[in-house]
Amino acid sequence: MKNLIAITGATGLIGQKLVAAHLTIGNEVRYLTRANNRPIHSAEAFIADVNSTPDKLLSFFKNVDILYHCVGELKDEAVMHSTHVRGTMNLLSLLEQSRLQYQDDFHWVQLSSCGAYGKPTLHSSVARYINEDTDDNPSGEYEHTKTEADRLVMAFAEKHNWFKYTIIRPTNVFGVGMRSTAIISIAKLVKRKLFFYVGNKNAIANFVHVDDVINAMVLSKKQLNAYNQIFIVSNDCKFSDVIDTIASALNVSKPAWVINEFLLRKFVGLTGNIFKLPINNAQIDVMMRQTYYSNQKIKSQLNWMPSTSVLNQLEMHIKAVFADSNG
């Protein structure tokens, strides 16, 4: 029998691409979905959700020895704890019940986030270097709940020697069809010649293409070097190079304005409660951030490499998005 792969969150862009990747290499795929409104060709839909009762969900694990846990809620904070924490706890409990009759190792690959490492504690423009040994320090409901789910998985592995995990923590993932609009919002400002830098042009952009994330997840499958490990998946570059690439892709002049940070924050503080501004203090922090996420561990242990430079991927992404929207 072909290897049977189970996937949660298969209707999201990362999940969809992960399903396609495993079907392409000849694996059978079973995916969890609340409603099979958009069936995935050649894959087995399992109708339930991560918080379903045992009578509905227990058989999801039948004949499965690897699960990609990709489910995630990006927008609605009210359901993030239920989805990320209670859902993970429920799946682990059901897995524990289902494995009583099996002896083989089970590999759980968890899609997490570099948001687990939190924001800079000093000024955002102070250089900060993050690797897998950096302490977790999440801020925000999404980051807190995803990190708590990671800890549940790691604690479960300490209880059961047959259970192996790999936690994949990407930086900001982009690709056509992604729900995150950060890059496109920036591109629209560049196209309208409204973009400006804050303070200087030395910020670091923490983006990684969705295909590189998929590659990292597939590489980790059943690899001894991936067992009980956390991997950062990153492809950092200079923020100014990102902006120049966007401008080139849109055939507009490269932005050169640099606005004084103190004056901009003063303006935002005085007028932000009166007018709806296109920028706030959190966005200013991002535009000045000098946080580097190391990808050395996944390169050395799993031989992962980005398929190409993030700037090449970004150029193709921008051209595709703006061609589809007719500019």
C-alpha positions as CSV (number, residue, x, y, z in Angstrom):
1,M,0.0,0.0,0.0
2,K,1.1,3.5,-0.8
3,N,2.1,5.7,2.2
4,L,-1.0,7.3,3.7
5,I,-0.5,11.0,4.7
6,A,-3.0,12.8,6.9
7,I,-3.3,16.6,6.7
8,T,-5.3,19.1,8.7
9,G,-5.8,22.6,7.3
10,A,-5.8,21.3,3.7
11,T,-8.1,24.0,2.4
12,G,-5.6,26.7,3.1
13,L,-2.9,27.6,0.5
14,I,-0.1,25.8,2.4
15,G,-2.4,22.8,3.0
16,Q,-3.5,22.6,-0.6
17,K,0.0,22.8,-1.9
18,L,1.1,20.1,0.6
19,V,-1.6,17.8,-0.6
20,A,-0.6,18.3,-4.2
21,A,3.1,17.7,-3.4
22,H,2.3,14.3,-1.8
23,L,0.0,13.3,-4.5
24,T,2.7,14.1,-7.0
25,I,5.2,11.8,-5.4
26,G,2.7,8.9,-5.2
27,N,1.4,9.1,-1.6
28,E,-2.2,8.6,-0.6
29,V,-3.7,11.6,1.2
30,R,-6.5,11.9,3.7
31,Y,-7.5,15.4,4.7
32,L,-9.7,16.8,7.4
33,T,-12.4,19.2,6.3
34,R,-15.6,20.5,7.9
35,A,-17.5,20.5,4.6
36,N,-16.3,18.9,1.4
37,N,-17.5,21.8,-0.8
38,R,-14.3,21.8,-2.8
39,P,-13.1,18.2,-3.0
40,I,-9.5,17.6,-3.8
41,H,-9.1,15.3,-6.7
42,S,-7.4,12.0,-5.9
43,A,-7.4,12.7,-2.1
44,E,-9.7,11.3,0.6
45,A,-11.9,13.8,2.3
46,F,-12.6,13.1,6.0
47,I,-15.6,15.1,7.2
48,A,-15.0,16.5,10.7
49,D,-12.9,19.2,12.4
50,V,-10.1,19.3,15.0
51,N,-12.6,19.6,17.9
52,S,-14.9,16.8,16.7
53,T,-15.9,14.0,19.1
54,P,-14.1,10.7,19.1
55,D,-17.0,8.9,17.3
56,K,-16.5,11.3,14.4
57,L,-12.7,11.7,14.4
58,L,-11.0,8.6,15.8
59,S,-10.9,6.8,12.5
60,F,-9.1,9.7,10.9
61,F,-5.9,8.2,12.2
62,K,-6.6,4.7,10.8
63,N,-3.5,3.4,8.9
64,V,-1.8,6.7,9.2
65,D,1.7,7.1,10.6
66,I,2.3,10.8,9.6
67,L,0.2,13.8,10.2
68,Y,0.8,17.4,8.9
69,H,-1.0,19.7,11.3
70,C,-1.5,22.8,9.3
71,V,-4.8,24.1,10.6
72,G,-4.8,27.8,11.6
73,E,-7.0,30.8,12.2
74,L,-5.4,34.1,11.1
75,K,-8.2,36.6,11.6
76,D,-10.8,35.7,14.2
77,E,-9.1,36.0,17.6
78,A,-12.2,34.6,19.3
79,V,-11.7,31.1,17.9
80,M,-7.9,31.0,17.8
81,H,-7.6,29.2,21.2
82,S,-10.2,26.7,20.3
83,T,-8.6,26.0,16.9
84,H,-5.0,26.0,17.8
85,V,-4.9,24.8,21.4
86,R,-8.0,22.8,22.1
87,G,-8.0,21.3,18.6
88,T,-4.4,20.2,19.0
89,M,-5.1,18.8,22.4
90,N,-8.1,16.9,21.1
91,L,-6.2,15.4,18.2
92,L,-3.4,14.3,20.5
93,S,-5.8,12.6,22.8
94,L,-7.5,10.8,20.0
95,L,-4.1,9.8,18.6
96,E,-3.2,8.4,21.9
97,Q,-6.3,6.2,21.9
98,S,-5.8,5.0,18.3
99,R,-2.2,4.0,18.8
100,L,-2.9,1.5,21.5
101,Q,-2.9,-1.3,18.9
102,Y,0.1,-0.1,16.9
103,Q,3.8,-0.3,17.5
104,D,5.3,1.8,14.7
105,D,6.5,5.4,15.3
106,F,4.1,8.2,14.5
107,H,5.5,11.4,13.0
108,W,3.6,14.7,13.7
109,V,4.7,17.7,11.6
110,Q,3.4,20.9,13.0
111,L,3.1,24.1,11.0
112,S,3.9,26.9,13.5
113,S,5.2,30.4,13.1
114,C,8.3,32.5,13.9
115,G,5.9,34.7,15.8
116,A,6.7,32.4,18.7
117,Y,9.9,34.3,19.2
118,G,8.0,37.6,19.7
119,K,8.8,41.2,18.9
120,P,12.1,43.0,19.7
121,T,12.3,44.0,23.4
122,L,14.5,47.0,22.5
123,H,13.9,49.5,19.7
124,S,12.9,47.7,16.5
125,S,16.0,49.0,14.7
126,V,18.4,47.2,17.0
127,A,19.8,44.2,15.4
128,R,18.4,40.9,16.7
129,Y,19.4,37.4,15.7
130,I,16.9,34.5,16.1
131,N,17.6,30.8,15.9
132,E,15.9,27.7,17.3
133,D,17.6,28.2,20.7
134,T,16.0,31.6,21.2
135,D,13.4,31.6,24.0
136,D,9.8,31.8,23.0
137,N,8.2,35.1,23.7
138,P,5.0,35.4,21.7
139,S,2.8,38.5,21.6
140,G,-0.7,38.5,20.2
141,E,-3.4,35.9,20.4
142,Y,-2.3,34.1,17.2
143,E,1.3,33.8,18.3
144,H,0.4,32.8,21.9
145,T,-2.0,30.1,20.8
146,K,0.2,28.7,18.1
147,T,3.2,28.5,20.6
148,E,1.0,26.9,23.2
149,A,0.0,24.2,20.6
150,D,3.7,23.6,19.9
151,R,4.3,23.1,23.6
152,L,1.5,20.6,23.8
153,V,3.1,18.6,21.0
154,M,6.5,18.6,22.6
155,A,5.1,17.6,26.0
156,F,3.2,14.7,24.3
157,A,6.5,13.4,22.9
158,E,8.0,13.3,26.3
159,K,5.2,10.9,27.4
160,H,5.3,8.6,24.4
161,N,8.5,7.3,22.8
162,W,6.6,6.2,19.7
163,F,5.6,9.8,19.0
164,K,8.0,12.0,17.1
165,Y,7.4,15.6,16.1
166,T,8.8,18.2,13.8
167,I,7.8,21.9,14.3
168,I,8.2,24.1,11.2
169,R,8.4,27.8,12.0
170,P,8.3,30.0,8.8
171,T,8.7,33.7,8.7
172,N,6.1,35.7,6.7
173,V,4.9,33.3,4.0
174,F,3.8,34.7,0.6
175,G,2.5,33.3,-2.6
176,V,-0.4,33.8,-5.0
177,G,-3.6,33.1,-3.2
178,M,-2.3,33.7,0.3
179,R,-4.7,35.5,2.7
180,S,-2.0,37.8,4.0
181,T,-2.0,41.0,2.0
182,A,1.1,42.7,3.6
183,I,3.2,42.6,0.4
184,I,0.4,43.6,-1.9
185,S,-0.5,46.5,0.4
186,I,3.1,47.7,0.1
187,A,3.1,47.1,-3.6
188,K,0.0,49.3,-4.1
189,L,1.7,52.1,-2.2
190,V,4.9,51.7,-4.4
191,K,2.8,51.7,-7.6
192,R,1.0,54.9,-6.5
193,K,4.3,56.5,-5.5
194,L,3.2,56.9,-1.9
195,F,5.7,54.6,-0.3
196,F,8.5,56.0,2.0
197,Y,11.1,54.6,4.3
198,V,11.2,55.4,8.0
199,G,14.4,56.4,9.6
200,N,16.8,54.7,7.2
201,K,16.8,52.0,4.5
202,N,18.5,49.3,6.6
203,A,15.5,47.3,7.7
204,I,15.4,43.5,7.1
205,A,12.5,41.8,5.3
206,N,11.5,38.5,6.8
207,F,9.7,36.8,3.9
208,V,9.7,33.2,2.6
209,H,7.9,31.7,-0.4
210,V,5.2,29.2,0.2
211,D,6.9,26.6,-2.1
212,D,10.0,26.7,0.1
213,V,7.8,26.1,3.2
214,I,6.2,23.1,1.5
215,N,9.7,21.7,0.6
216,A,10.8,22.0,4.2
217,M,7.7,20.1,5.4
218,V,8.1,17.3,2.8
219,L,11.8,17.0,3.5
220,S,11.1,16.5,7.2
221,K,8.8,13.5,6.7
222,K,10.1,10.4,8.5
223,Q,13.7,11.9,8.7
224,L,15.6,10.9,11.8
225,N,17.3,14.3,11.7
226,A,13.9,16.0,11.9
227,Y,12.6,14.0,14.8
228,N,11.8,16.1,17.9
229,Q,13.2,19.2,16.3
230,I,12.1,22.8,15.7
231,F,13.2,24.3,12.3
232,I,13.1,28.0,11.3
233,V,12.3,28.4,7.6
234,S,13.5,31.8,6.4
235,N,14.9,33.6,3.4
236,D,15.6,37.1,4.8
237,C,16.8,40.0,2.7
238,K,17.1,43.8,2.8
239,F,13.8,45.6,2.9
240,S,15.1,48.1,0.5
241,D,15.8,45.3,-2.0
242,V,12.2,44.1,-1.6
243,I,10.9,47.6,-2.4
244,D,13.2,48.0,-5.4
245,T,12.1,44.6,-6.7
246,I,8.5,45.6,-6.4
247,A,9.1,48.9,-8.2
248,S,10.9,47.1,-11.0
249,A,8.1,44.5,-11.3
250,L,5.6,47.3,-11.6
251,N,7.7,49.4,-13.9
252,V,7.7,52.4,-11.6
253,S,10.5,54.5,-10.1
254,K,12.2,53.2,-7.0
255,P,11.1,55.0,-3.8
256,A,13.7,57.2,-2.3
257,W,11.9,59.2,0.4
258,V,13.1,58.6,4.0
259,I,10.9,60.1,6.7
260,N,12.2,61.0,10.2
261,E,11.0,58.4,12.7
262,F,10.4,60.9,15.6
263,L,8.3,63.3,13.4
264,L,6.3,60.4,11.9
265,R,5.5,58.9,15.3
266,K,4.5,62.3,16.6
267,F,2.2,62.9,13.6
268,V,0.6,59.4,14.1
269,G,0.2,60.1,17.8
270,L,-1.5,63.4,17.3
271,T,-3.8,62.6,14.3
272,G,-4.2,58.8,14.5
273,N,-7.4,59.1,16.6
274,I,-8.9,61.7,14.4
275,F,-8.1,60.4,10.9
276,K,-7.8,57.0,9.4
277,L,-4.1,56.9,8.5
278,P,-2.4,54.4,6.2
279,I,0.3,53.7,8.8
280,N,0.5,53.1,12.6
281,N,3.2,52.6,15.2
282,A,3.2,48.8,14.8
283,Q,3.8,49.2,11.0
284,I,6.5,51.7,11.7
285,D,8.2,49.1,13.9
286,V,8.1,46.5,11.1
287,M,9.5,49.0,8.5
288,M,12.5,49.6,10.8
289,R,13.0,46.1,12.1
290,Q,16.4,44.5,11.9
291,T,15.5,41.0,13.1
292,Y,17.4,38.1,11.3
293,Y,16.0,34.6,11.4
294,S,18.6,31.9,10.9
295,N,18.0,29.0,8.5
296,Q,21.3,27.3,9.2
297,K,19.8,24.4,11.2
298,I,17.4,23.3,8.5
299,K,20.0,23.7,5.9
300,S,22.5,21.5,7.7
301,Q,20.2,18.9,9.1
302,L,17.7,18.4,6.3
303,N,19.7,19.8,3.3
304,W,16.9,22.4,2.7
305,M,17.7,25.3,0.4
306,P,15.4,28.0,-0.9
307,S,14.5,27.2,-4.5
308,T,15.7,30.7,-5.6
309,S,16.3,34.1,-4.1
310,V,13.3,35.6,-2.3
311,L,13.6,38.6,-4.7
312,N,13.1,36.4,-7.8
313,Q,10.1,34.8,-6.2
314,L,8.8,38.2,-5.1
315,E,9.1,39.6,-8.6
316,M,7.1,36.8,-10.1
317,H,4.5,37.0,-7.3
318,I,3.9,40.8,-7.8
319,K,3.7,40.4,-11.6
320,A,1.2,37.6,-11.3
321,V,-1.0,39.3,-8.8
322,F,-1.1,42.7,-10.6
323,A,-1.6,41.0,-14.0
324,D,-4.6,39.1,-12.6
325,S,-6.0,42.4,-11.2
326,N,-5.4,44.2,-14.4
327,G,-3.0,46.6,-12.6
